[in-house]
Amino acid sequence: MGQNLSLSEPFADTSGVKFSPSDRHADIIVGVTWACSAYGIGVIFCAVRLLERWSGEHGEKGVNLASVRGLWYLFI
């Protein structure tokens, strides 16, 4: 406590941690896959909720091909 933690000389990163090109490529693929999975889950969730809303409170309105196509166009 109370120590001077500022450095008078520049701090050099000596860890030497660098990704190889193949690891960097694999990390990008994993990140894109996670993002696409999250997007797909969100689209499915929103589609189900929207279809439930369209069908009415007690399911009195049927969901037909036109409403499914309309929903599909909304998500494109």
Protein Blocks (a to p, Z undefined) as FASTA:
>chain_A
ZZafbdfbdcddfklpacdfklmmmmmmmmmmmmmmmmmmmmmmmmmmmmmmmnojnopa
ccdfklmmmmmmmmZZ
